[in-house]
Amino acid sequence: MTKKIDKKIVKTEVVNKPEAEPPAPALATTGNVVQMHEKLERPAMLAGETYKIKTPQSEHALYVTINDIVLNPGTEHELRRPFEIFINSKNMDHFQWIVALTRIMSAVFRKGGDVTFLVEEMRSVFDPRGGYFKGGGRFMPSLVAEIGDALEEHLRRIGILKGDGLDEGRRKYIDEKRRAYQSLAGADAVDGFPDGAGLCGKCYVKAVVPIDNCLTCLNCGESKCG
């Protein structure tokens, strides 16, 4: 049904106006403590570290830069968390997948939560052409795995990862067994581990020797006997 308006319109308004949706929070907070959140805006300046990776597979080194953000600065809840990662090299052979990898890793950093799983995920990547040994007798199954190593070092530097995974008693036991093995076998140490030691399938270091009739890694403590 239509209605004719005979008077002059002097004011208009919307009836049953829907309530405006609140803006998305820029930060995730617990009380007054700010936590990492994907909508956290990037500050104009971030502090970070750059790690050089030189492999026998390329004449050019890779430079891995990880920038961090500091949450709750100056308070007891101050935290330093990785915010973004960049990888640069003169070698352009890997440019496409490196860009993809760094963008995905940066997105994971900004989501917040536990990011340490990235280290093991990257270490489990094997190059079908074969890996290589780096200084210290450490076997790298791929370039991606070594980028994971750089990430682990950084997470230890900023305090997210602590220690080497061994309790004090286990570390003391391993050190004692290393000295005893070297004395008994008359073995020369190569980068801190006996010459002729086998490759550990857990930490990829040539540090596996028989101890008390059981193959044991002198680096991470992995043992075939549990």
C-alpha positions as CSV (number, residue, x, y, z in Angstrom):
1,M,0.0,0.0,0.0
2,T,1.4,3.4,-1.0
3,K,1.0,6.6,1.0
4,K,1.1,10.0,-0.4
5,I,3.3,12.6,1.4
6,D,1.7,16.0,1.6
7,K,4.2,17.6,3.9
8,K,7.7,18.8,3.4
9,I,10.4,16.3,4.5
10,V,12.6,17.8,7.2
11,K,14.4,14.8,8.6
12,T,15.2,11.2,7.8
13,E,16.4,8.2,9.9
14,V,17.0,4.5,9.5
15,V,14.6,2.3,11.5
16,N,16.1,-0.8,13.1
17,K,19.6,0.1,12.2
18,P,21.9,-2.9,12.6
19,E,24.7,-2.4,15.1
20,A,28.1,-1.9,13.6
21,E,30.6,-4.8,14.0
22,P,33.5,-4.0,16.3
23,P,36.9,-3.7,14.5
24,A,39.1,-6.7,14.6
25,P,41.6,-6.6,17.4
26,A,45.1,-5.6,16.4
27,L,46.5,-7.6,19.3
28,A,45.7,-10.7,21.2
29,T,45.8,-9.9,24.9
30,T,45.6,-11.9,28.1
31,G,44.8,-9.3,30.7
32,N,47.4,-6.5,30.0
33,V,49.9,-9.0,28.4
34,V,50.2,-8.7,24.6
35,Q,50.7,-12.0,22.8
36,M,51.8,-12.6,19.2
37,H,48.9,-12.3,16.8
38,E,48.5,-12.4,13.0
39,K,47.0,-8.9,12.9
40,L,49.9,-7.4,14.9
41,E,51.2,-4.5,12.8
42,R,54.9,-4.5,11.8
43,P,56.9,-1.8,13.6
44,A,59.0,0.6,11.5
45,M,62.2,-1.0,12.8
46,L,62.9,-4.6,13.9
47,A,66.0,-6.1,15.4
48,G,67.4,-9.4,14.0
49,E,70.3,-11.6,13.2
50,T,71.8,-12.8,9.9
51,Y,73.3,-16.3,9.5
52,K,75.6,-17.3,6.7
53,I,75.2,-20.7,5.1
54,K,77.9,-22.0,2.8
55,T,77.4,-25.4,1.3
56,P,79.7,-27.5,-1.0
57,Q,76.7,-27.6,-3.4
58,S,77.1,-24.0,-4.5
59,E,79.9,-21.4,-4.8
60,H,77.7,-18.7,-3.4
61,A,76.6,-18.5,0.3
62,L,73.1,-18.0,1.5
63,Y,72.3,-15.3,4.1
64,V,69.4,-16.0,6.4
65,T,68.0,-13.0,8.2
66,I,65.5,-13.4,11.0
67,N,63.9,-10.3,12.4
68,D,62.2,-10.3,15.8
69,I,59.5,-8.3,17.5
70,V,59.6,-7.4,21.2
71,L,56.3,-7.8,23.0
72,N,55.6,-6.0,26.3
73,P,58.9,-4.2,26.4
74,G,60.2,-3.0,29.7
75,T,57.8,-5.3,31.7
76,E,58.2,-8.7,33.4
77,H,56.3,-10.1,30.4
78,E,58.8,-8.9,27.8
79,L,59.2,-11.5,25.1
80,R,61.2,-11.5,21.9
81,R,59.6,-13.5,19.1
82,P,60.5,-14.1,15.4
83,F,58.4,-12.0,13.1
84,E,59.8,-12.5,9.6
85,I,62.6,-14.2,7.7
86,F,64.5,-13.3,4.5
87,I,67.0,-15.4,2.5
88,N,69.4,-13.7,0.1
89,S,72.0,-15.2,-2.3
90,K,73.8,-14.5,-5.6
91,N,72.7,-18.0,-6.6
92,M,69.3,-17.7,-8.3
93,D,68.8,-21.4,-8.8
94,H,66.6,-21.7,-5.7
95,F,65.0,-18.2,-5.9
96,Q,61.4,-19.3,-6.5
97,W,61.1,-21.9,-3.7
98,I,63.1,-19.8,-1.3
99,V,60.7,-16.9,-1.7
100,A,57.7,-19.2,-1.1
101,L,59.4,-20.8,2.0
102,T,60.2,-17.5,3.6
103,R,56.7,-16.1,3.1
104,I,55.1,-19.2,4.6
105,M,57.6,-19.2,7.6
106,S,56.9,-15.5,8.2
107,A,53.2,-16.2,8.2
108,V,53.7,-19.0,10.8
109,F,55.8,-16.7,13.0
110,R,53.0,-14.0,12.9
111,K,50.3,-16.5,13.8
112,G,51.9,-16.9,17.2
113,G,52.0,-20.0,19.4
114,D,54.8,-22.6,19.2
115,V,57.0,-22.2,16.2
116,T,59.7,-24.6,17.2
117,F,58.1,-27.4,15.2
118,L,59.4,-25.8,12.1
119,V,63.0,-26.9,13.0
120,E,62.2,-30.6,12.9
121,E,59.9,-30.3,9.9
122,M,62.7,-28.7,7.9
123,R,65.3,-31.1,9.1
124,S,63.3,-34.0,7.8
125,V,63.6,-32.7,4.2
126,F,66.1,-34.8,2.2
127,D,67.6,-33.8,-1.1
128,P,67.3,-36.6,-3.7
129,R,70.8,-35.7,-5.0
130,G,72.2,-36.4,-1.5
131,G,73.3,-34.3,1.4
132,Y,76.7,-33.1,2.7
133,F,78.7,-32.8,5.9
134,K,79.3,-29.4,7.5
135,G,81.9,-28.4,10.1
136,G,81.8,-30.5,13.3
137,G,80.9,-33.7,11.4
138,R,77.2,-32.7,11.1
139,F,75.4,-34.3,8.2
140,M,72.9,-32.0,6.4
141,P,70.4,-34.0,4.3
142,S,69.4,-30.9,2.3
143,L,69.8,-27.1,2.1
144,V,66.3,-26.8,3.7
145,A,67.6,-28.8,6.7
146,E,70.5,-26.3,7.1
147,I,68.1,-23.4,7.0
148,G,66.3,-25.3,9.8
149,D,69.6,-25.4,11.7
150,A,69.9,-21.6,11.4
151,L,66.4,-21.2,12.7
152,E,67.2,-23.5,15.7
153,E,70.3,-21.4,16.5
154,H,68.2,-18.2,16.4
155,L,65.5,-19.7,18.6
156,R,68.1,-20.6,21.2
157,R,69.7,-17.1,21.0
158,I,66.3,-15.4,21.8
159,G,65.4,-17.9,24.5
160,I,62.6,-19.9,22.9
161,L,64.7,-23.1,22.8
162,K,66.8,-23.9,25.9
163,G,69.5,-26.4,26.5
164,D,70.4,-29.4,24.3
165,G,67.6,-31.6,25.3
166,L,69.7,-33.6,27.8
167,D,69.3,-33.2,31.5
168,E,72.5,-32.5,33.6
169,G,72.9,-36.1,34.7
170,R,72.6,-37.5,31.2
171,R,75.0,-35.0,29.8
172,K,77.5,-35.8,32.5
173,Y,77.1,-39.5,31.8
174,I,77.7,-39.0,28.0
175,D,80.8,-36.8,28.7
176,E,82.3,-39.5,31.0
177,K,81.6,-42.3,28.4
178,R,83.2,-40.2,25.7
179,R,86.4,-39.8,27.6
180,A,86.4,-43.5,28.6
181,Y,85.8,-44.6,25.0
182,Q,88.6,-42.5,23.7
183,S,90.9,-43.7,26.4
184,L,90.0,-47.4,25.9
185,A,90.0,-47.3,22.1
186,G,92.9,-44.9,21.7
187,A,90.7,-43.0,19.3
188,D,91.6,-39.6,18.1
189,A,88.9,-37.0,18.4
190,V,87.5,-35.4,15.3
191,D,85.7,-32.2,16.1
192,G,85.1,-33.4,19.6
193,F,84.0,-36.9,18.7
194,P,86.0,-40.2,18.2
195,D,87.4,-40.9,14.8
196,G,85.4,-43.6,13.1
197,A,82.2,-42.8,15.0
198,G,79.0,-43.7,13.1
199,L,76.3,-41.2,12.0
200,C,73.4,-40.6,14.4
201,G,70.0,-40.9,12.8
202,K,68.5,-38.4,15.2
203,C,70.9,-35.4,15.3
204,Y,72.9,-36.4,12.1
205,V,76.3,-36.0,13.8
206,K,79.1,-38.6,13.4
207,A,79.1,-39.4,17.1
208,V,77.7,-43.0,17.5
209,V,80.0,-45.4,19.3
210,P,79.4,-48.7,21.2
211,I,79.1,-48.0,25.0
212,D,78.4,-50.9,27.3
213,N,77.6,-53.0,24.3
214,C,75.0,-50.5,23.1
215,L,75.3,-48.0,20.2
216,T,75.0,-44.5,21.8
217,C,75.4,-41.0,20.3
218,L,77.9,-38.9,22.2
219,N,76.2,-35.7,20.9
220,C,72.5,-36.1,21.6
221,G,72.4,-39.2,23.8
222,E,70.3,-41.3,21.5
223,S,70.7,-44.9,22.4
224,K,69.6,-48.1,20.7
225,C,69.0,-49.5,24.2
226,G,66.6,-46.8,25.2
